[in-house]
Amino acid sequence: MLHISQNLLKTQYYVSRYIACGLRQRLFDNQSPVDLRRKALENTARHSRSILDALNVKIHTKLCREDLFDRPYFMVCNHMSYLDILILSTVRPAVFVTSVEMEKTFFLGDMAKMGGSFFVDRINRRKMKNEVTALKNLLTEGFDVFLFPEGTSTNGMEILPFKKSLFRVPKETDFPILPICLKYKSINSEPFSNENCDKVCWHGDMSFASHFLQMMKIKEIVVELEYLEPLESTHFSTHGELALAAEAAIRRAYQNF
């Protein structure tokens, strides 16, 4: 019980600091939208690291090469938990693409807006052209853009087929795709498995509040991130082929962990 209380207090403290910094930037910084978004991403990265340290989340990172981050990317990764965003943000801040449904979700939507996320409407496809244009602009402004192309989080037992529509963005701008494979390796020193995955994975119709409180009980999480070889969008005929190639690369890496 003491461990849960300590985790909860530390997490609440860093989340409060994140909110305070985000509000200060939005209300008092008289800067351009681009500069404000950059500050939001920096704020997210800084406080994500603090929250993960408080929860004793250990991240092992593997880069395919040392000069990997010498240019912006359209990044894609498999998805299992809200922790994924914190983990990925600590390595490389990026504009996360998520749904308008998430934008409307209590607390999580507010955190995403404050973190500089970009929201897309997955139901109204008539908005797709404008959304693609806006994401292209983010890439040309020097931002990394990040997408979970499965479209939802899973229990980590499989990778779902990638949704292809937003792969139009890197294809039409000739930006490279950076596939990333994320895998939770252990929870409280026990190997990640079908028996304990729900302690970390937030999926299906799980309540955020109850899952979050359950996570406060965890004493240690070990996660591995592998940044795979970038895919040059110019090497593919269509955005659909590009999506399939990214999916295949992440699937191979996930199976080989």
N, C-alpha and C positions, 0 to 999 in steps of 0.2 A: 504493500500500500504506500509506503514511503517513497519507493522508486517511482510509482505512478505520479504521486504529487510533485516530486522534484522535476520529472520530465514535463509535466503539464505547466508548472510555474515557469520553467526556463523557456519552453516553447511560447507561452503567452507573452513573456517579456520580449522576445525577439520579434514576434509577430506585431506586437504593439509598436516597437521601434520602426519596423518596416512601414506600418500604416502612417506613423507620424512623419517619417521622412517623405513618403509618397505624397501625403497631403500638403506638406510644406512646399514641395516642388511644384505641385499643380496650382496652388493658390498664390504663391509669392514669387516664383521664378518667372521673370518676364523674358522668356526666350522663345525661339521658334518651335513649332511642333516637333521638328526633327531632333533638336537638341533636348527637348523635354523627354522624348521617347528614349534617347540615349541615356539620360540620367535615370529614367525609370528602370531600364535594363541593368544599369550598374547597381542601383539600389536593390533590385531583385537578386542579383548574383551575390552581393555582399551579405544580405540577410539570410539567403538560402544556406550559405555556408555555416552561419551561426546556428540556424535551426537544426541542420543535419548534425553538427557537432553536439548539440544539446541532446539529440536523440541517439547519439553514438552510431551514426551511419558511416561506415567506412567505404570509400570509393577507390577502386583500383581501375586506373585508366590505361588503355593501350592505344597508341596512335600508329597509323600505318607508316608514317614518316614524320621526321622532326619539323619540316617546314609546312606542315599541313594547313595551318591557319594563316597563310600569307594572302588570302583572298576571301571574300564573302561567299557563302554557299546557301543553297536551298537544302536544308537538313531534314532528314527523315529518320524515324526510329520506331521500334515496337513500343507498345504502351500497356502498362499494368496498374499504375497507381498515380495519385496526385504527387507522391514523392518523386516520380520521374522528372517532373518539371524542376524541382529544387536541385536534384542531382545534376541534370543537364546544364542548368544555369550556372552552376559553380565552375564548370569547365569552359564553357563558351556562351556568353550571354547572347540571346537571340530573340527575335519577335516570334512568339508562339501563336500559331494559328489555331483557333478553337471555334466552337459553334456559338451562335446567338443564344442557344439554350443554356450554355454554360454562363454566358454573360448575365442571364436572368436568374441564375442559381444563387441563393442566399449565401453570403460570405465568400464562397469560391469565385463567384462572378466579380465581386468587388476587388478581390485580390488580383484577379487576372487583368482587370481594367487598370489598376494601379501599377501593374507590372509591364504595361505597354503591349499587351496582347492585341491581336487583330482578330475580329469576329466575322465569321462567314455564316450565311444562311443556307443550310443544307437542304431545306425544303423548297424554297423559292429559287429555282434555277434561273429565273430571269435576271437575277442579280449577279450571276456568275461573271459576266463580261466586266462589270465595274469592279468586282472583287479581284479578278485576275489583274486588271490594270493597276489597282492600288498596291497589290503585292509586288508587281513588277517595279513600281516606283520605290518600294522599300529596298529592293535589291540594288537598284541603281544608286540609291542614296548611301549605300555601303553597309546596310544591315544584313546580318544573317537572318534568314527566315526559316522557321522551324515548323514541321508538320508531323502529327501522328497519323499516318495514312490508313491505319486500320479503322479509324473513325470512332473508336471506342476503346476502353481499357478491357483487359482480359485477366484471367487467372494465371497466366504465364505458362500454361500447359501446351499452348499452340499459338502460332501467329496467324491472324486472320488475313484473308485476301485484301490487298491494298485498294483503296478507292483512288481512281485515276484522275479525276477531273482537275484537281489543282496542280497536277504535274504539267499542265499547260504553262504554268508560270516559268519554270526553268527552261522548258523547251522553247518557248517563244522569245526568251531573253538570252538564250545561249549560256545560261548560268549552270555551273556544275552542281550535281546532286552529291551530297555527302551522306551516305548510309551509316547509321549508327546502330549497334546492337547493344541492348541493355539487358542484363540478366541479374536477378537477385540470387546470390550464391548460397547464403545461409541466414538463418534467423535464430538468434540465441544459440549460435554454434551448431545448430542442426541444419543439414542440407535443405535447401529450398525444395519443396515437394508438394504434391497434391494435398497432403495432410495439413501443412502449415501455411500454404500460399495465401490464404484469405487474411492472415494476420497483416500482410503488407498490401496485397492486391485489392483494389477497390473497383468492383465491377458489377455488372447486372443491376439489380434493384437495391443494392446495399445502401443503408443510411450513412451519410457522411459523418454525422455526429457520433453514432455508436462505433463506427469503424475507427474514427480518430481516437476515441477514448481507449479502444482496444489496443491501438498502436502505442499508446503511452505505456503499456505494460512491457513492451519489448525492451530488452537490455542491449542488444546489438544487432545490427543489420549489415551484411557485407554485400556489396553490389559491384559488378564489373561492367565497364563501359568499353566497347571496342569501336574505335573510329576507323571505318573501312576505307578502302581505296575509292576516291571520288569517281563518279561517272560523268563523263563529258556529254552533255545533252546533245551536242552536235553530232555525236556518233550514232544517234538513234533516229529512225525515220519519223516516229510519232511519239506523243507524250504517253500513250498507252504502253509502248515498248519500253520507254524509260521507267515507268512505274513497275513493270514486271521485272526489269533488271534489278532495280533497287530492292524489291521484295525478295527476289532470289538470293541476293547477296546477304541480306539480313537473316534469312532463313538458314542459310549455310552456316553463318557465324553462330547463330543461336544453337544449332544442333551440335556444333563442335566445341562449345564451351565445356 
